Structure formats: structure tokens, C-alpha cells
Amino acid sequence: MIELSSKQRHGLEKLAHPLQPLVIVGQAGVTEALEKQVGLFLNDRELVKVKFNAFRDEKKELTLKLAEDTGATLVRIIGNIAILFKESDDPEKRRIFIDRLK
């Protein structure tokens, strides 16, 4: 997990704005399969939105655990949507260069 400056956080929020949530947390909660799915999306896309249809009261704790388990960084929680970022392990797949965000 990397520390983000406020400028980097804001830049990632701008990049995430047009994205649709790829993962939806429902009645089953944050399962191992959901964690695996988020990990795959993060490796492929680097920036993922997670929508909470259930467990809205625990969304912060669940998102922090999800970020920790996937090696991602929590960018922000806006309403019932969490934005996660993880730099791709493969340098050729990297689309977002965190040090260039302003």
C-alpha cells in the first residue's frame, strides 16, 4: 500500500469519475471470491470502483480489509462507492503513473 498525497488522490478521483463499479458487495459480503475478483481487476485496470449494496454501515472497515488483502490503496469512499488503486505489477500494463498525477 502506498501513501498518496492529496494531489495524487484528487488525480485518481478524476480518473475514476467516468468508471462504472466493477464489483458489487451484496448480501454475501466480502468473500474470498470477491477479493480474488478485485485483485484480478486491479492487476488489469489499476483503478477499480467497488459499490456497496449491502453492509453499508461497515463499508469503511470492509474496504480497508479488501485493500489490505489485495495490496491496493484506498483512494476514497464517496457515498456507497469505494475507489481502490494498485499499480500494475507488469510495467507494460501500467496506465496510471502516480508520480505524474497533478
Buried (B, 14 or more C-beta within 10 A) or exposed (E): EEEBEEEBBBBBBEBBEEEEBBBBBEEEEBEEEBBEBBBEBBBEBBBBBBBBEBBEEBBEEBBBEBBEBBBBBBBBBEEBBBBBBBBBEEEEEEEBEBEEBE
